[in-house]
Amino acid sequence: MAAVYLGLGSNVFPMQNIKLALQELKSRYGKLLVSPVYRNAAVGFSGADFINLVVRLDSEAPPQAICAEIELIHNLSGRIRDSDKWESRPLDIDLLLYNDLILDEKPVRVPREDVLKYSFVLRPLAEIAPHLCHPVTGKTMQQHWQEFDATGHPMERVNIEEHWSTNA
């Protein structure tokens, strides 16, 4: 059984689409460990704020199969893959880590560089898996977060449950 970490984000009907993603992931993989949720400004373009979080699930499926399932969930949210990388999107699910696998063969690139690049990925990951070691650096997620300069991209924690009761 592999420990799989996914990053989830949305800035188009974000509460609705994150809820959809969590429901779909749970129906496919069972129990999920879900991080706190954060709101942050779009990176790389002007757009609505994103809602981001990290999820851990356990699966016997290979990473390629998980990526295929991710694309199916993207489709359910109305995401169009032919669009620009740097634009608003209803749902963005990224495979961040798959056990300690190091692989760079499309569509699987793990560990995903976003883990160490963006606060909205690293902080929620460090919160649900502080002692998890990065397969390349050997440092824990907690160590990486402690060393991370998050001042360039601030974010705020949000209570998504409040939004679900009224918006979804």
C-alpha atoms as one frame of an Amber mdcrd trajectory, in Angstrom:
protein
   0.000   0.000   0.000   1.463   3.336  -1.060   1.106   6.589   0.853  -0.038
   9.110  -1.740  -0.141  12.885  -1.251  -2.183  15.090  -3.549  -2.371  18.867
  -3.774  -5.839  20.257  -4.510  -6.611  23.780  -5.633  -9.406  25.776  -7.228
 -10.303  29.392  -7.958 -13.502  28.845  -9.977 -16.382  27.957  -7.636 -13.643
  26.723  -5.297 -15.777  25.469  -2.428 -18.003  23.477  -4.770 -15.086  22.024
  -6.738 -12.943  21.147  -3.712 -15.954  19.403  -2.175 -16.459  17.493  -5.439
 -12.794  16.458  -5.493 -12.848  15.245  -1.891 -16.033  13.249  -2.478 -14.620
  11.667  -5.632 -11.281  10.829  -4.012 -13.037   9.284  -1.018 -15.291   7.186
  -3.261 -12.269   5.933  -5.223  -9.699   5.466  -2.435 -11.562   5.341   0.864
 -10.339   7.166   3.930  -8.597  10.499   3.352  -6.406  12.551   5.632  -7.220
  16.169   4.765  -5.062  19.158   5.675  -6.296  22.553   6.753  -7.462  24.689
   3.835  -5.768  27.906   2.741  -6.725  30.867   0.571  -4.004  32.614  -1.412
  -3.595  34.890  -4.388  -3.179  33.343  -7.822   0.438  32.720  -8.817   1.654
  33.567 -12.322  -1.478  35.434 -13.436  -4.187  37.805 -12.242  -7.262  35.969
 -11.081  -9.481  35.128  -8.156  -7.875  33.742  -5.018  -7.239  30.013  -4.865
  -8.348  27.597  -2.198  -5.633  24.973  -1.583  -5.136  21.910   0.571  -3.279
  18.600   0.648  -4.785  15.127   0.964  -3.180  11.833   1.915  -4.662   8.579
   0.747  -3.441   5.000   0.656  -3.619   3.027  -2.561  -2.317  -0.088  -4.233
  -2.762   1.592  -7.622   0.412   2.609  -9.454   1.062   6.333  -9.847   0.064
   6.273 -13.529  -3.387   4.936 -12.594  -3.775   7.605  -9.917  -2.927  10.283
 -12.487  -5.588   8.839 -14.806  -8.167   9.025 -11.991  -7.124  12.622 -11.303
  -7.881  13.499 -14.932 -11.336  11.933 -14.629 -12.035  14.086 -11.566 -10.751
  17.162 -13.437 -13.243  16.367 -16.183 -16.106  16.180 -13.671 -15.289  19.737
 -12.568 -15.365  21.009 -16.158 -11.634  21.588 -16.420 -10.372  21.880 -19.978
  -6.800  20.627 -20.340  -6.019  22.471 -23.573  -6.077  25.752 -21.680  -3.152
  27.901 -20.601  -1.141  26.659 -17.610  -1.373  30.049 -15.908  -5.085  30.738
 -15.688  -8.104  30.261 -13.475  -9.316  26.713 -13.108 -12.205  24.900 -11.525
  -9.940  22.182 -10.152  -6.267  21.376 -10.073  -5.167  18.106  -8.489  -1.468
  17.288  -8.487   0.270  14.091  -7.436   2.859  15.433  -4.998   4.406  12.304
  -3.491   4.012   8.563  -3.935   5.835   6.830  -1.094   9.493   7.699  -1.594
   9.347   7.212  -5.363  11.482   9.470  -7.541  10.166   9.411 -11.104  10.100
  11.837 -14.016   8.090  10.143 -16.761   5.000  11.990 -17.997   2.374  12.072
 -16.619   4.150  11.114 -13.376   6.674  13.492 -11.876   7.286  12.732  -8.221
   8.227  14.269  -5.985   6.536  17.266  -7.557   8.725  20.376  -7.422   5.763
  22.375  -6.079   6.285  20.714  -2.683   9.369  22.832  -2.018   8.378  25.789
  -4.200   4.995  27.001  -2.926   3.834  27.753   0.603   0.292  26.648  -0.237
   1.628  23.147  -0.930   4.374  22.816   1.669   2.516  24.201   4.688  -0.552
  21.928   4.495   1.700  18.972   3.666   3.875  19.711   6.703   0.765  19.969
   8.842  -0.532  16.485   7.997   2.860  14.788   7.559   5.464  16.716   9.589
   7.836  13.747   9.900   7.543  12.627   6.290  10.950  12.817   4.604  11.292
  14.351   1.162  12.687  11.586  -1.085  15.341  13.838  -2.639  16.483  16.086
   0.220  16.023  13.641   3.096  14.656  16.471   5.249  11.260  16.254   6.890
   8.379  18.367   5.659   8.438  20.145   9.018  12.127  21.043   8.516  11.402
  22.321   5.024   8.498  24.428   6.290  10.617  25.895   9.104  13.252  26.908
   6.544  10.744  28.195   3.984  10.348  31.934   3.363   6.588  32.324   3.055
   6.606  36.142   3.068   6.546  36.339  -0.736   3.266  34.496  -1.007   0.996
  34.982   2.001  -2.037  32.835   2.637  -4.796  32.589   5.182  -6.414  29.555
   6.729 -10.126  29.177   5.952 -12.857  27.028   7.426 -14.246  25.289   4.362
 -17.019  23.574   6.344 -18.690  26.963   6.937 -18.770  27.577   3.180 -20.136
  24.126   2.353 -23.147  24.614   4.559 -24.204  27.718   2.617 -22.503  27.566
  -0.805 -22.517  23.932  -1.856
